[in-house]
Amino acid sequence: MEAFGMTAAQLAEKGKDNIPGEFLSKEHLIYSSPATLSFNSPGAQGFGVKRAGLAVPGSVMLLVAPGCCGRNTAISSVPGQYRDRFFFLLQDETDIVTGRHLPKIKKAVKEVVDFLETKPSVVMICITCVDALLGTDMERVCREAAEYAKVPVKACYMYALTREGRMPPMTAVRKTVYSLLEPAKKDPAAVNLLGEFATFDGDSELFEILKDIGIEHVRQLAGCEDFEEYKRMAEANFNIILNPECRSAADEMNKNLGIPGIELTRLYEIERIRKQYALFGSAIGCEIDTGKYEEEAWEAVNALKNAYPELTFSVGEWLNADAFELALALLTYGFKVSEIFGTVTNENFNYIKAIAKLSPDTVIYSNLSPTMLNYGIGTNNSDFRLGKDAAYYHPGIPGIDWNEENKPFGFSGVKKLFGRIKETLDAYNGQER
């Protein structure tokens, strides 16, 4: 069976209400995400639930899980900053069947707290699908553990079974890591950037723009050096939501802390970025001048276009971009896109319709489909690949992964991406000669 794929024109014609199941993660018993290429569970590559739960300064984690999950954690906690922050309460078969491990949790939490020389700011209890199937009331378990150990205790749900539900694991953990904040007096010159567990690229013009409009304190979870600085996030006048998975967390912060939020999207089409900043300025009552940033972004795009005018891209989804929005941006700039590897959602279907008008023959493949095992490298004429999954399908052509933990944003992201593409092609062509 050939690798399943459809042209942009075919998919657009079907409409978002008739998307084939091969493109929809909810139609698959197992979500074979791009992270599987690193032999890692879905969502675990980069910041998975376990590592994300430790984003709060001074926190430690108690993993309550079968031995197999414990071994996976022990392997993934190799980075020095996490090595001494994981603790384990392993479940045997009887625990899994009867739930007899539940009374042990509060004792294990106290044992962790007593063992540590410095009292943790919070103990995160990470549980797996075992407790999801048992129907464990983790809120009650955490309350009892907090009272018993005299330390804040919060739950992190590593439930792959909830991936397609109302509160997927990476959405839930984002709520958890901000749930320790308490109401504080608002600082009109403070704002929070929500969405990621590493800091956003400090070169982004967003920081300069915020400074120009009078914002003196731009706080990010990963940038908090200690728990006291973390607590000052409650002083923010408003939140900027930079990842849709943080919407629920932002809603809770608005409800409990009185911090409203405004959402900005990572984009690579310069005109869309300009319009988004204009809307942002209108929403907060400020005029934002983005002229010099636009000019720098266009310079990077044009430099690549002048050097490689006939460049054809293969665009994957395992990168710091929406694969379809990025592909549309490339087409808008006059490049070609032969194929896209991506999971189709209602949110990105409008990009697919726009792609169909500019490049109806662009083929869209799904990483979800087992038929991708039969993908033939010679089936397209790509010159450059973007994304780590595209690298798997195209080991022989130049490309970049573009999936660093420090996320790009705005015009700066465009400038860096196109600069990196040109540098990579220049080096590759130099080697060929």
VENQUIPE-V284854 format. One record per residue. N is the residue number from 1. RES is the residue in one small letter. OMEGA is omega in whole degrees, -180 to 180 (* if undefined). BURIAL is # if it has 24 or more other ideal C-beta (glycine too) atoms within 12 Angstrom, else .. Layout:
n = [N & N]
res = [RES & RES]
omega = [OMEGA & OMEGA]
burial = [BURIAL & BURIAL]
This chain:
n = [1 & 2 & 3 & 4 & 5 & 6 & 7 & 8 & 9 & 10 & 11 & 12 & 13 & 14 & 15 & 16 & 17 & 18 & 19 & 20 & 21 & 22 & 23 & 24 & 25 & 26 & 27 & 28 & 29 & 30 & 31 & 32 & 33 & 34 & 35 & 36 & 37 & 38 & 39 & 40 & 41 & 42 & 43 & 44 & 45 & 46 & 47 & 48 & 49 & 50 & 51 & 52 & 53 & 54 & 55 & 56 & 57 & 58 & 59 & 60 & 61 & 62 & 63 & 64 & 65 & 66 & 67 & 68 & 69 & 70 & 71 & 72 & 73 & 74 & 75 & 76 & 77 & 78 & 79 & 80 & 81 & 82 & 83 & 84 & 85 & 86 & 87 & 88 & 89 & 90 & 91 & 92 & 93 & 94 & 95 & 96 & 97 & 98 & 99 & 100 & 101 & 102 & 103 & 104 & 105 & 106 & 107 & 108 & 109 & 110 & 111 & 112 & 113 & 114 & 115 & 116 & 117 & 118 & 119 & 120 & 121 & 122 & 123 & 124 & 125 & 126 & 127 & 128 & 129 & 130 & 131 & 132 & 133 & 134 & 135 & 136 & 137 & 138 & 139 & 140 & 141 & 142 & 143 & 144 & 145 & 146 & 147 & 148 & 149 & 150 & 151 & 152 & 153 & 154 & 155 & 156 & 157 & 158 & 159 & 160 & 161 & 162 & 163 & 164 & 165 & 166 & 167 & 168 & 169 & 170 & 171 & 172 & 173 & 174 & 175 & 176 & 177 & 178 & 179 & 180 & 181 & 182 & 183 & 184 & 185 & 186 & 187 & 188 & 189 & 190 & 191 & 192 & 193 & 194 & 195 & 196 & 197 & 198 & 199 & 200 & 201 & 202 & 203 & 204 & 205 & 206 & 207 & 208 & 209 & 210 & 211 & 212 & 213 & 214 & 215 & 216 & 217 & 218 & 219 & 220 & 221 & 222 & 223 & 224 & 225 & 226 & 227 & 228 & 229 & 230 & 231 & 232 & 233 & 234 & 235 & 236 & 237 & 238 & 239 & 240 & 241 & 242 & 243 & 244 & 245 & 246 & 247 & 248 & 249 & 250 & 251 & 252 & 253 & 254 & 255 & 256 & 257 & 258 & 259 & 260 & 261 & 262 & 263 & 264 & 265 & 266 & 267 & 268 & 269 & 270 & 271 & 272 & 273 & 274 & 275 & 276 & 277 & 278 & 279 & 280 & 281 & 282 & 283 & 284 & 285 & 286 & 287 & 288 & 289 & 290 & 291 & 292 & 293 & 294 & 295 & 296 & 297 & 298 & 299 & 300 & 301 & 302 & 303 & 304 & 305 & 306 & 307 & 308 & 309 & 310 & 311 & 312 & 313 & 314 & 315 & 316 & 317 & 318 & 319 & 320 & 321 & 322 & 323 & 324 & 325 & 326 & 327 & 328 & 329 & 330 & 331 & 332 & 333 & 334 & 335 & 336 & 337 & 338 & 339 & 340 & 341 & 342 & 343 & 344 & 345 & 346 & 347 & 348 & 349 & 350 & 351 & 352 & 353 & 354 & 355 & 356 & 357 & 358 & 359 & 360 & 361 & 362 & 363 & 364 & 365 & 366 & 367 & 368 & 369 & 370 & 371 & 372 & 373 & 374 & 375 & 376 & 377 & 378 & 379 & 380 & 381 & 382 & 383 & 384 & 385 & 386 & 387 & 388 & 389 & 390 & 391 & 392 & 393 & 394 & 395 & 396 & 397 & 398 & 399 & 400 & 401 & 402 & 403 & 404 & 405 & 406 & 407 & 408 & 409 & 410 & 411 & 412 & 413 & 414 & 415 & 416 & 417 & 418 & 419 & 420 & 421 & 422 & 423 & 424 & 425 & 426 & 427 & 428 & 429 & 430 & 431 & 432 & 433]
res = [m & e & a & f & g & m & t & a & a & q & l & a & e & k & g & k & d & n & i & p & g & e & f & l & s & k & e & h & l & i & y & s & s & p & a & t & l & s & f & n & s & p & g & a & q & g & f & g & v & k & r & a & g & l & a & v & p & g & s & v & m & l & l & v & a & p & g & c & c & g & r & n & t & a & i & s & s & v & p & g & q & y & r & d & r & f & f & f & l & l & q & d & e & t & d & i & v & t & g & r & h & l & p & k & i & k & k & a & v & k & e & v & v & d & f & l & e & t & k & p & s & v & v & m & i & c & i & t & c & v & d & a & l & l & g & t & d & m & e & r & v & c & r & e & a & a & e & y & a & k & v & p & v & k & a & c & y & m & y & a & l & t & r & e & g & r & m & p & p & m & t & a & v & r & k & t & v & y & s & l & l & e & p & a & k & k & d & p & a & a & v & n & l & l & g & e & f & a & t & f & d & g & d & s & e & l & f & e & i & l & k & d & i & g & i & e & h & v & r & q & l & a & g & c & e & d & f & e & e & y & k & r & m & a & e & a & n & f & n & i & i & l & n & p & e & c & r & s & a & a & d & e & m & n & k & n & l & g & i & p & g & i & e & l & t & r & l & y & e & i & e & r & i & r & k & q & y & a & l & f & g & s & a & i & g & c & e & i & d & t & g & k & y & e & e & e & a & w & e & a & v & n & a & l & k & n & a & y & p & e & l & t & f & s & v & g & e & w & l & n & a & d & a & f & e & l & a & l & a & l & l & t & y & g & f & k & v & s & e & i & f & g & t & v & t & n & e & n & f & n & y & i & k & a & i & a & k & l & s & p & d & t & v & i & y & s & n & l & s & p & t & m & l & n & y & g & i & g & t & n & n & s & d & f & r & l & g & k & d & a & a & y & y & h & p & g & i & p & g & i & d & w & n & e & e & n & k & p & f & g & f & s & g & v & k & k & l & f & g & r & i & k & e & t & l & d & a & y & n & g & q & e & r]
omega = [180 & 177 & -177 & 177 & 177 & 175 & 178 & -180 & 180 & -178 & 179 & 180 & 180 & -179 & -174 & 178 & -179 & 180 & 179 & -177 & 180 & -179 & -172 & -177 & -178 & 180 & -176 & 178 & 178 & 179 & -180 & -175 & 176 & 180 & -180 & 179 & 175 & -180 & -176 & 179 & -180 & 180 & -177 & 179 & -177 & 178 & 171 & -176 & -175 & -179 & -180 & -180 & 179 & -180 & 179 & -179 & 177 & -178 & 171 & -177 & 171 & 179 & 178 & -169 & 172 & -177 & -178 & 179 & 178 & 179 & 178 & 180 & 180 & 179 & -175 & -178 & -178 & 179 & -172 & -175 & -179 & -171 & -176 & -178 & 177 & 173 & -169 & 166 & -172 & -179 & 172 & -175 & -179 & 176 & -176 & -178 & -171 & -176 & -177 & 179 & -172 & 178 & -178 & -172 & -178 & 178 & 179 & 178 & 180 & 178 & 178 & -178 & -180 & -179 & -174 & 179 & 178 & -179 & -178 & 177 & 179 & 172 & 176 & 176 & -179 & -180 & -170 & 180 & 178 & -179 & 173 & -180 & 177 & -178 & -178 & 176 & -174 & 177 & 178 & 179 & -179 & 177 & 179 & -180 & 180 & 178 & -176 & -175 & 179 & 179 & 176 & 180 & -180 & -178 & 171 & -173 & 177 & -175 & 176 & -178 & -178 & -174 & -178 & -179 & -178 & -176 & 179 & -176 & -175 & 172 & -179 & -177 & 176 & 174 & -177 & -173 & 176 & -172 & 180 & -179 & -180 & -178 & -179 & 178 & -174 & 176 & -177 & -179 & -179 & 179 & 176 & 169 & -177 & 170 & -175 & -179 & 167 & -179 & 174 & -178 & -177 & 179 & -179 & 179 & -180 & -178 & 178 & 180 & 180 & 178 & -178 & -179 & 172 & 178 & -177 & -176 & 176 & -174 & 176 & -178 & -177 & -179 & -180 & -177 & 179 & -175 & 178 & 177 & 176 & -177 & 179 & 174 & 179 & -180 & -172 & 176 & 174 & 177 & 170 & -176 & -175 & 175 & -177 & 179 & 179 & -179 & -179 & 177 & 179 & 177 & 179 & 180 & 176 & -178 & -172 & -174 & -180 & 179 & 178 & -178 & 174 & -173 & 173 & -176 & 173 & -177 & 177 & 174 & -170 & -179 & 178 & 179 & 179 & -180 & -179 & 177 & 178 & 178 & 178 & 179 & 179 & -177 & -177 & 176 & 179 & 175 & -176 & 179 & -178 & -173 & -176 & 180 & 176 & -178 & 179 & 179 & 179 & 178 & 180 & 179 & -177 & 178 & 178 & -178 & -180 & -178 & -176 & -172 & -176 & -174 & 179 & -174 & 164 & -173 & 177 & -180 & -179 & -178 & -178 & -180 & 163 & -174 & -175 & 177 & 179 & 178 & 179 & 178 & 179 & 179 & 179 & 180 & 177 & 175 & 178 & 176 & -177 & -176 & 177 & 172 & -175 & 175 & -174 & 176 & 176 & -177 & -176 & -178 & 178 & 176 & -180 & 179 & 179 & 177 & -179 & 179 & -177 & -176 & -173 & -176 & 175 & -177 & 179 & 178 & 179 & 174 & -178 & -171 & 176 & -180 & 179 & 173 & -178 & 179 & -180 & -177 & -176 & -176 & 179 & -176 & -178 & 176 & -173 & -180 & 178 & 179 & -176 & 177 & 176 & 177 & 178 & -179 & -176 & -178 & -173 & -179 & 180 & 179 & 176 & 179 & 179 & 179 & 177 & -178 & 177 & -167 & 174 & 177 & 171 & -179 & 178 & 178 & 177 & -179 & -178 & -179 & -177 & 174 & 179 & 179 & -179 & 179 & -179 & 179 & 179 & 180 & -179 & -179 & 176 & 178 & 180 & 180 & *]
burial = [. & . & # & # & # & # & . & # & . & # & # & # & . & . & . & . & . & . & # & # & . & # & # & . & # & . & . & . & . & . & # & # & # & # & # & . & # & . & . & # & # & # & # & # & # & # & # & # & # & # & # & # & # & # & # & # & # & # & # & # & # & # & # & # & # & # & . & . & # & # & . & # & # & . & . & # & # & . & . & . & . & # & . & . & # & # & # & # & # & # & # & . & . & . & # & # & . & . & . & . & # & # & . & # & # & # & . & # & # & # & . & # & # & . & . & . & . & . & . & # & # & # & # & # & # & # & # & # & # & # & # & # & . & . & . & # & . & # & . & . & # & # & . & . & # & # & . & # & # & . & # & # & # & # & # & # & # & # & # & # & . & # & # & . & . & . & # & # & # & # & # & # & # & # & # & # & # & # & # & # & # & . & . & . & . & . & . & . & . & # & # & # & # & # & # & # & # & # & # & # & # & . & . & # & # & # & # & # & # & # & . & . & # & . & # & . & # & # & # & # & # & # & # & # & . & . & # & . & # & # & # & # & # & # & # & # & # & # & # & # & # & # & # & # & # & # & # & # & # & # & . & # & # & # & . & . & # & . & # & . & # & # & # & # & # & # & # & # & # & # & . & # & # & # & . & # & # & . & . & # & . & . & . & # & . & . & . & # & . & # & . & . & # & # & . & # & # & # & . & # & # & . & # & # & . & . & . & # & . & . & # & # & # & # & # & # & # & # & # & # & # & # & # & # & # & # & # & # & # & # & # & # & # & . & # & # & # & # & # & # & # & # & # & # & # & . & . & # & # & . & # & # & # & # & # & # & . & # & # & . & # & # & # & # & # & # & # & # & # & . & . & # & . & . & # & . & . & . & . & # & . & # & # & # & # & # & # & # & # & # & # & # & # & # & . & . & # & # & # & # & # & # & # & . & . & # & # & # & # & # & # & # & # & # & # & # & # & # & # & # & # & # & . & # & # & . & . & . & . & . & . & . & .]
